[in-house]
């Protein structure tokens, strides 16, 4: 199975959106609500319908960028938030994206990538973050297997992979996951320190 633009477009067109919460993820909302500086640059890769981006926009964050390989979710965001700037909506492959961000929000993107791309993902995240920039979000905490997406993983594996490139400020079971994901998510705050 090739997890490319056609794969994800087909998911949106057939309304097979099992990952879509229909609103802001509670853990990410709680994190965003404590951010004081609304001028920081933010990227949400694999943004899907980008409920977090819409929420950030409503809260006064104006330097929010969304990225998705499929066109449909970006159109859905534009319908819901007509004044969201077109130049901050990127329809492209994450690994080709260029930019510099203070914060990157992770919400079901890592688990949607083929596990063979995990080291590339980590390297790319580091390259997109400013010094002391943060990768914040959720990673699934269930056995990694060959069937997916979503692909799982474990705290131990994430720690081994990410600590080579990031300072791991937080990696812990998520206390405020939605009910179907309770006990299956880890909340992360990883910082680029060099």
Secondary structure by P-SEA (a helix, b strand, c coil): ccccaaaaaaaaaacccccccccccaaaaaaaaacccccbbbbbcccccaaaaaaaaaaccccbbbbbccaaaaaaaaaaccccccccccccccccccccccbbbbccccccccccaaaaaaaaaaaaccccccbbbbbbccccccccccbbbcaaaaaaaaaaccccccccccccccccccccbbbbbbbbcc
